[in-house]
């Protein structure tokens, strides 16, 4: 396999035709956790991140990191590690692009959810508005996603923290927002988004969470957090 190196990728000295390298450094919340200097890009698309020293990660030692796969939403890595018991091993992790989830709540106590077919679970799912954080702050991403998916803008935004899902193998963070004092317009959905806006009373949505009828992780967390926030 042909090996291609650059002297100073991290500072922006990219060789020609290396969009992959630029994407690699954009996901700082994942790659930035590892104190390596130079990624090695192989012609197969595999990336090996090498550095001058091993890195401790709790009771684990990371010797080397390989990027196995990537798309627009996540990257799959495999680490060469020394396990807590001292034995050599491998550990795979998935790093997702950071996301936002939004619960719009109007003055009459109605919330606006989305219903859409989810390929991975092979069924329709009822969820809060959600999307990826691009080159922006989480609140800016939340405002953009609410407008794009359900055509809603809000004057009042409440940050209800964040959620990290399945932390044993994933680095996946979603920032949660409650949106109020709403204005309604036309959505600007992407071609792959076949979304139905579902309007229901907040208490009904909370009841669906408690009965297990709503199971989407960010949706469950956001509705429960909103319920606690609004009752205090």
N, C-alpha and C positions, 0 to 999 in steps of 0.2 A: 504494500500500500504506500502511495506517495504521501509524504508528510510535509505540510506547509506551515511555516512559522513566521511570525512578525515580531520585530524587536520590541515594539511598544504598543500593543493593542490597547492596553488599559487607558493610555493617554489620548487615544483617538488616532494613532498612526496606523490606519487600516490599509492593507494592500488592496489591489483592484478586485472587484467582484466579491466582496466579503460582507454582504448583508447579514449573513449568519452570525458573523463576529459581532456586528453592531447589536443585533437582537440579543445576543448572549449577555452583553454587558448592561442592557437595559433592565434586566430582571435582577436588580441589585438586592431586593429583599431575599433572594435565594442565594445567588452566587456570592453576594457580599458577605454571607455568613462564613465563607471559607477563605482563609488567608493564603491564597495561591497567587502567583504572579502571572504566569503565561499559559494560556490555553493552547493546545496543539490540535490543529484541525486536520483530520485525515480525509483522504479523497472519498472514503466510504460515507462520510457525514458524521462519523463518530468523533467526539471531542474528548480529549484527555486534558485535565487541568493539572499541571505540575507546578511544584513550588520548591522552595529551598528548605522547608521544614515540615514535619508532620504536625498535625493539629489535633489537640485534645477536644473532644466533644462529650462532656460528662465523663463517664468511665470508659468511653470508647476512644480510639485513636484512628483518625482518618489519614491514610497514607496516600491515597490517590482517588480522583473522582473522574468518572467517565459519563458523558452525556450520551444516552442510548437513543433517545427519540425526542422530537419536539414538534409542536404545532402552534397555532396562534393562542392556545389556551393554557398549555402546560408543557413542562419538560420532565423527562424521566431520566434520573441519574442512578448510577451504580457506583458505590464506594468500595474501595479495598480498605479494610479496616482491621484493627486489632481489637477483638472483643473484650469485654470486661474480665473474662476468664483467662485472657492472655493468648488465646488462639486466634489465628488468622481467619478472616471471614469476609463476606460481602454483605452490603446493606443497600437496598434499593429504596429510593425516595422519589416522590412526585412533587414538583413545585408548580403550583398554579399561579396564574396572573391574579393579582389582588382584585377583589370584587366589592360591590356595594349591593345592599338590599334596602328597599324603600317601602314603607307602609303609608300611603296617602289616606288621610282621615278628614272627612268634610265636617262642616259645622252641625250637620244633622246626625252625626254618629255613624255614617256609612264609610266603609273602607273600600278600596279599589284594588282587587287582586287580578292575577292573570291566569288564564287556563290555556295550556298548550300541550301538544304531544311531545313527550320526552323519549327520545330514541333509546337511551340506555336502559330505561325501565319499561319500555314498550307499552306505555299507556299515557293517557292525559293526566296532567298534574295541576293542582291548584296551588299557586305560589304568589308571594309578594313580587313586586317588580325587582329585577336583579340584572346586573351586568358587570362588565369589567371596568377597572380603573385604567385609563390610558395615560397619556402624558399630562396628568392633572391631579389635583387634590381629590380625596374621596368625596367631599361635599360637592365639588364641581361635577364629578362623575355621577353622583346621585341625582343632581338636578338634570343632567343631560339624559340619563336613562329614563327618568320619570316622564320627561317630555317626549322622548322617542317611542317608548313602549306603550304608554297609555294617554299621551297628550296632556299631561298634567304639569302645571307649574304651581309652586307654593311660596307663600310669603314667610312662613315660619318653619324652620327646620330644627329638629332636636336630634342630637347625636346620642344614640343609645349603645354606644360601645362597639365591640367587634366579636366575631365568633371564629374559632379555628377548628376545622373539622378533621376528624380521624388523624390525630397528631402522631400516631405511631409510624405512619408512612408518608404523610403528606404535609407540605408547607402550604396551607390554604387559608387565607384570611379574607373575611367579608366584613365590611363596615356597615353598621345598621343605623337607619335613619327613620324617624317619624316626621311626616310632612303634613302641615296643616295650613288653613286659610288658602284654599285651593282655587285655581283658575283652570278652566278646561278648554282644550283645543284639539287639534287633529294629531294623532300619532304619526311618527315618521319611522316606521319599522323597516328592518332589513328584509331582504328577500327570503331568508331562511326562517324568519319569525312569523309563524301563523298563530297569532295571539288573539284570544278573546278576553276582553275586559269584563270582569265579574264584580258587580257592585253588591255588597251585602252589609248588614249591620255589623259593627265591630263585635258585639256580643255573640253573634252567630259564628263569626270567624274564630273567636276564642273557644266557643263550644266545639267546633270542628277539630281544633287542635287537641283539646282535652279528650275527645272521643277517638282520636287517632285517625280521623278522616283527612286531616292535613298532616303530611309526614315530611315534607321538604324541610331540611334542617334549618336553613336561614329563616324560613317562614315561621316555623315553630318558635325559634328563639326570639324573633322580632315581635311577634304577636304577644308572647308572654312578657317580654320586657316592656312593651308598650302598655300592657294591662297594668303592670306594677307601677309604671311611671304615672299613668293617668289616675290611678287610685290614690296617689299620695299628694 
